[in-house]
Amino acid sequence: MLRFWQKRALTGVVTEHREFEDEIAQIRSVLKDEVKKRFAGSLAIRMVDSGSCNACEAECNALSNPFYDLERLGIRFVASPRHADVMLLSGVMTFNMFHHVMDAWEQIPEPKWCITLGDCSVMQAPFTKSFAIKGPVGEHLPVAWHIPGCPPSPEVIMRGLLDFLRSFEQK
Amino acid sequence: MRLIARYAVERQEGLEVVTRYDEKSESVMLDRQNPCVDTIATFHPSAIWFERKMHDDFGIKIEGAFDNRPLVHHERFPKGVHPMRKEFTQTALDFADFTSYKFEAVGGDGVFEVAVGPIHAGIIEPGHFHFSQAGEDMLHQEVRHFYKYRGIEKMVEGMTLDEAKPVIERISGNESVAYQIAWQQIAAQAAGAEMPLPLRRYHAFLLELERFIHHWTDLGFIPNDAGFGAALAYASRIAEEGRRMMAALTGHRFGFGAVKWEKPRIETQGVAAWLERMANEAVWFKEWIMDIPSLWDRFDTTGRLRHEKAVKYDCVGVVARACGVPVDVRLNPFYIEHGFKMQTQAYGDVGARFKVRLAEVENSIAMMRNFLEEEAAALTPGEAEDGRYEAFVESSLGELYMTVELKGGKIERFFARDPGFVNWQALHLMMPGNIIADFPLINKSCDLSYAGNDL
């Protein structure tokens, strides 16, 4: 174990983009009441893959690696739609996933928001519309925000989530 | 004889069923109106999914099959629709009435069923696992997938190889480079082009880098599923560094679009220094993790796949190698010259799979050093000739098989068998004797692809 602590001391803190912390503090102060009321001070996300290549999921997983450490911003991925404020949806919405996605959406308590992730969800990835694809997602769900990219990098996803929060400022 | 794939192709005369073994390929022609073929599942259990898929795709009846359930087509998929038939040209389907799917289950006093998925609790792809439980003990488990069925085989029909490439490289994000190399092998064969050595080395380098990233992700997630989060923090940092290296070299974190007909000039010094550092990290990680007894209590004897079963189920990749089955496409002179060493373990449990991954990461780093080359190279492939071509690539999950038939320069039939497609079918063999809390650990130690499997 000693070796582990040694290593830890040598590696130090690798977390990048500390300015995100300032940004979220700023957003919190501007939207204090709003974020408190709607998101109880933190944002809970239920990730749903409706037929992606898994790159979007890999990037969302990367959000919790020490370089990004998303949870320090109070943004968490939760295990159940019933704990979520936001459904983060990736993929082309396949024929076989359609009803399961709709079920998950229904299970999220109001108020709720759907954020689409990646080019597949808006049918801008190279996949053409086929019998097995029911996308774009916007035809079936009220999409509140879109994070583009194929796949969007962890940084772009973080930026996208912050921009989503900020979009309440104008309202 | 190892079964690699079984698939159908529609022809003028009827439906051709191709059975690809490692040593030979067999072909039968079936009548178009009433297509019927004998099952081979009695000798090769992994043929079950291939045959069920053939029925869904083309309406081929499998004579003697003991499992006639649909595979790719789910509860609300219209009946009697076989989308891989050429006459099927619809771009939209309506949902049919719900017909329930009969899961394999064990009955008995106090035995109950647990259903998991399709949407899982973490950030994972959709799939379904169905358990028969006696208390904590798993009696039986069935995998059900194809929630991500995007119809890619049909989608690329009628495209040229170049047009299909952006789709093919997005079949499975974790194996994008492997899919691209398979694509390129086929394109090169079709054009009769010989790949220059620097280009082959460069692509082999990228493939090892992809394996490096994928293995490190697993080396973190497997201990994490056993409750040891520190390993995830460590390994995910290394995996992220791998992704950044991929982005620095190819302009994309997953290497989408990386495999081309030309290789840029690379400044090798920085890359070599990075490899040196990564080699040290791997040594440190190994010494650290091998020395945590509580972790190995969870790993050892958990989710064991016996050697005979791995052979019988035609397993590939890390799953097979952890059971002492030495299948690896890289076992060829090109790779051996660059330092490839077959990594196997004997016991076939979670611990064995973890050790294979550790050893392969170290081997990948050594090979990457040897593949590294400054020189630029380029090739202009000629016109693609019509014909049937196939390619084998060792992706990070195992042997990837792809075959393409070209007609008039366009794709007539595209078929890819992800390593997951055979390994998923062996997953249930690892369950008996374990408790349900071990399932995530066992599943993660195999780390199979959903997207590549579902196509």
Interface residues (C-beta under 8 A of the other chain):
Chain A: R3 F4 K7 V14 M47 V48 D49 S50 G51 S52 C53 N54 A55 C56 E57 A58 E59 C60 N61 A62 S64 N65 P66 F67 F77 A79 S80 G91 V92 T94 F95 N96 M97 F98 H99 H100 A104 A125 P126 F127 T128 K129 S130 F131 A132 I133 C150 P151 S153
Chain B: H74 R76 F77 P83 F88 Q90 T91 A92 L93 F95 P118 I119 A121 G122 I123 I124 E125 P126 F146 Y147 K148 Y149 R150 G151 I152 K154 M155 P166 V167 R170 I171 S172 G173 N174 S176 T217 A230 A233 S236 R237 A239 E240 R243 R253 F254 F256 W284 E287 W288 S449 Y450 A451
